Amino acid sequence: MKLVTVAGPPSCGKTSVMSRTCQKLAQSGVACAVVKFDCLQTRDDEVYRAAGIPVVVALAGGLCPDHFYATNLEEAFAWASQARAECCVLETAGLCCRCSPHLRGALALCVVDNLMGIDAPGKIGPMLRMADVVLVTKGDLVSQAEREVYRHRIRQMNGRAVIRHINGLTGQGCGELAAILAQAPDIESVADMKLRFTMPAAVCSYCLSETRIGGRYQKGNVKKVVFSHDR
């Protein structure tokens, strides 16, 4: 089964793009299944179901969504396999922009939009820098000059990725993306696969439900800033 990881900031158009792309794949005879990882709530499953794509929603709740995602990868892959899918799409939101959902050996997509600002690519971590394909949405809402500058900033952060402008509302570019997904490598199991980059570190007292503020309540992996009046 082909495995595709799709990451990007919230509301950048991941679901719109992937639902149309999965439809294109289905029309060409490639059955898809989607697992949507999110935090508190989502209605993205309704979009996939309306497109006729099998989907499961996994909500992290109070856990770090990246760690929640990694600890459920095997089960997600097994579900897609049982659904007789030929392509499993794992969609997750990069809520802190330090997320690292991409796997070595699996096709990695990152979705960003032109309305985020030209400095946004530099603020996004491994989910953009380690991606194989970077999809840029909402390009119809900015000028050609802004699109070119934004593309240049993406290229500075990721020198090897394929960059494509795509429209999740009209479907423009989704046919080409479907052709890219159709060439993704086949994977038998995600067991023993490795992430392309380490997850964000945590495990401090606040991870264990501490709510009080103050150094005496802070234990574990704590990073302190040195504040100085020197300029």
N, C-alpha and C positions, 0 to 999 in steps of 0.2 A: 504494500500500500504506500502511496506517496504521502509524505508528511510536509505540511507547510505551516510555518509560524508567522503570524501576522501581528505586529505590534505598532503602537503609535499613541500619541496623546488623546485624551477623550474628545469626542465630537469632531474628529478630523475627517471622518467619512469612511472608516474601515468597514463597517457593516454594509453600507450602501455599495461600496466597491466590490466586496467579496460576495455578496448575495447575487449580484449581476454576473460576476465572473463564474461562480458556481453554476448558475443557470446555463451559461455558455458551455461549460464543461459537460453538463448533463445532456445538452443538445447534441454534443459530439460523441456521446456514449460513455462518458466517464462519470460514474456515480460519486457524489461528494457527501461528506458528513462534517458537521461543524461543532466544535466545543467552544463556547464563549465563556471566558474567565473574566469576572468582574468583582467589584467590591461589595456594594450594598444592595443595589437593585439594577435591573436592566429590562428593557422591552425589545432588545435586539433579536431575541428568539422569534418574536412575532414576524419580523422582517424575513428571516430565513424560512419560516414555515409558510409564509405567503408565497415565497418563491419555490416552494416544494422541496426544500432542502432539510434533511433530518438534522436536528440541533438539540444540544443539551446545554443548559446554563449552569455554571459552577460559581457560587458566590463566596468570596473569602471572608466576609463579615469583619471581625476584628483582627484578622491575621494580615500580615504583609501579603499582598496579592501575588507577588513574584515567588515567594517561598511556597505559598499555597498552590500556585501553578506547577512548580517543580515537583512537589510531593504527590501530585495527582496525574502526572503525565502518563504513567503506565496504564492506569485505569481508563484514561481518556482514549488512549490508542486502542485498548482492548474493546471499548464500546464501539468505536468507529469500525473496527474489524468485524465485530459481531453484526453491525448494521450493513455489512457487505459493501462498504464503501471502498472505492479505488483511490480516493484522495481524501485525507483527513486534514481539515483546516483547524488550527488552534489559534483563536483570536483572543488577544489580551490587551488591556489598556496600559500604557506606560505612565502611570499616575505621578511618579516622582521623577521621571525622565532619567533615572539611573537603572531602570529595569534591564534585565538581561535574559530574555526568553528564548533566544535563538540557539539551536542545536547544531553541533558539527555534523555534517553529512545530510542535513535536511534543508530544504529551500527556505530562506529567511526573507520576509518582506517587512518593510517599515513604511507606514503611511504618515505623511505630514501634510499640512495645508499652507497655502500662500498667505493666509491671514494671520499667521502666528508671528510675523515679523522677521526681518532679515537676519537677526541675531539668533533666532531659535535653533537652527541646526547646531550651533556651537554649544548650546545648553543641553542638548539631548545626548545621552551617553551611548552605551553599547547597542541599544536596540536600533540605532541609526548607523553607528560606526561599524557594526558587525554584520549589517544586512547585505544580502545579495542583490536585492532590488529595492529601490526607494521610489514610492509612488507619491506624487504631489497632486493634491486635490485643490479645488476652488480657484484654479488659475484663471477662470473666466471673470473673476471679481477684481483682478488687479491688471495693471498694464504689462505690456510685453517686457519693458525694461525691468520691472519688479520681478517678473518671472525669471529673467536671465540672471539677475543678481542673486536671487534665492537659490537658483540651480548652482551657481558658482559657490555659494556658501556650503551647500550640501557636498559638492565635489571636494571642497577643502577638508571636510570631516571624513569623507569616505571616497577614496580615490579609485575604487574598483567596482563599485555597485553600478548596476544599470538604473538609470534615472528615467522615469516616464511620467508625463502629465496625464491625469486620468480624471474622469467625471463620473461620480457614483450616481448622480441624478439622471443623467442622460444615457449613461452606459458607454460613453465615448472612451475608447482605449481598453475596455474590459475584454474585448475579443483577443487583443494582442496579449493581455495578461493571462487569459485562459490558455493560450498557446505556450506561454512560459511555464505555467503550472503543469501542463501536460508533459513537459520534459523533465519534471522534478524526479530525483532518484527514488527508486522503490526501496522501502525499508521493511524488514521483517519484524523488528521489535525495537522499542526505545530503551530497553534494559541495557545498561552499560554504555549508552551514548553519553556524550559530554556536552555541557553548555559551552558556548563560545567565549563566555566571560563569566566571572564570578558574580553571584547575587549580591545585592546590598547587604552590608553587615548590620546586625542588630544585637539581640539578646542582652538587654539592659533591664533595670528594675521596672521601667515603664512598659517593657514588653510583657512583664508579669503582672500587669494591672495596677502598678503604683500610680497614684494621682497627685501626691504631694510634691511640691516644688522645694528644692533645696539640696545642697551637696550631700547632706547626711542620709538622704533617701536614695541616692544614686549609686548603683552597683553594676558590675558587669562591664560590658563594652561601652564605655563612656568616653566621648571625645570633647575636650574643652577648648574653647577659643581664648587666646591671650589678647586681651584688650589693652591698648596703650594710647596715651595721649600724644605720643610722638608722631609727627607728620613728615 
